[in-house]
Amino acid sequence: MSYRSMEEAQERCEKEGIEFWKAVQMEDGDERGVSEEDSWKEMEHMWHAMLDSLDSYDPELMSGSRMVGREGGLMDAYRERQDTLCGDFMAKVMGNALKMGCNNACMKRIVAAPTAGACGVVPAVLVTYYREYDVPEEKMVEALYVAAGIGQIIANRAYLAGASGGCQAEIGSGSGMAASAICHVKGGSTAQIGHACAMALKNLMGLVCDPVGGLVEVPCVKRNVGGAFNAIAAADMSLAGIESQIPVDQVIDAMKEVGDKMDVSLRETGAGGVAGSPRAAEVVARMNMKS
Amino acid sequence: MASIFDILGPVMVGPSSSHTAGAARIGMIARQLFGRQPEKAAVYLHGSFAATGKGHGTDKALIAGLLGMRPDDMRIPDSFQIAQEEGMEFTISPKDIREAHPNTAQIIMEAEGVNTMTIQAYSIGGGRIRVCKVDGIDVDFSGESNTLIIRNVDEPGRITDVTGALSKARINIATMQVFREKRGGSAIMVVETDQVVPKETMDELQSKEGIIRVKFLHAN
């Protein structure tokens, strides 16, 4: 059985003197009957797929609706002028989040993390850091175990689908996963990994899923930026010693409660939020005319 | 229960795990059940597949699957062109299927010298699917395990034929489901196995009276 709470996972870590990522890997081995080595290879494959996906970005490509596609290239060009507000590293994070979101919208290969719509958050944080700071690759694979383990706890207590719980369940969960993962890379303890996730989730709680025309494009691509920035902020807070006053398990439960109360028009139906705006109606009408 | 690779993964061609990756998988499983690449395929999209399928590349992904591409195949966006090159004719149309899951596709496959086959399946998210009808008969399987699918006449002894042959080959049955169209009519057995069913066992089963068709899906 996979972990149903961070509390349970943390207890095991303390009892057995292991790190959180290891506890996740051991559980995966038990659950699927695979060796630690095979599990590791699979996770390594996910990591390489993320690297490959980022490198495959084509700034000329646009999505079928022509709403998105160029954002990654625009951000790169802007960053190269060395005049960003957020600094070089964060501008790279932003660019990578956009590239992954655009790749997804343009039918390129991505890694769902936890979903396709939120596929930019985890690599924007992890790959950017990896390439900037020359971290051993093993550390990044460990970090993916952390992200997956956190996502699994969220899935077990709440959900990961926008149709079930709004965007807080997709970009929100992706952000929580990324916050915990980068916290691990930076040497955070299991407790700090939990706090990072809790803070990231709280900051995005209530986020609705309102895709224009039902497509995974607007506002999804740019929300990956929001998720990635938020993850880094939450991890930095946690590493600074700032704690979430509400334990992560209870934050996840609260997210579920909020998602359950969310109106169906705000859960991936393409009806409410920005999907319900007059401009969205124009876009949809234009697309229907084309097809 | 979701494994960590349902959380991180699948590696897939975007934009949607349910509408793109799941659709490709439906096409791929349909092709495997048919046993070859269809010469003609009629694809029907129901519910959300019909409403937002175009924008999600559901149509391209289904055709890609029928061409044997996996959900992470970079050629998925070009599947229509590839189908044309490979001589696979296809049509895609919306269809309201009663009481079907919102992400449902129905595929009718034809090829010279083999019986036409109709598959109905739906996408449940995360790139996973369920096949719910084969030639109009209700079934329920995912193709994630080794799966033996047997069309037979609904009469006594056919289940024993199958379990006997599997037992002889030392194959353990994980799950087994039996379905039928009507009493004494056409029936389907769906048997998920822990081991791969060897060709000899398939041939043995195929040669038995009252067994119409035997198909094996490797876990994938």
Interface residues (C-beta under 8 A of the other chain):
Chain A: M1 S2 V24 D28 E31 R32 E42 M43 H45 M46 A49 S63 G64 S65 N103 N104 A105 C106 M107 K108 R109 I110 V111 A112 A113 P114 T115 A116 G117 C119 V122 L144 Y145 A147 A148 G149 G151 Q152 A155 N156 L160 A161 A163 M177 G213 G214 L215 V216 E217 G270 M287 S291
Chain B: M1 A2 S3 I4 F5 D6 I7 L8 G9 P10 V11 M12 V13 G14 P15 S16 S17 T20 A21 S48 A51 T52 K54 G55 H56 G57 K60 D72 M74 I76 P77 G125 G126 G127
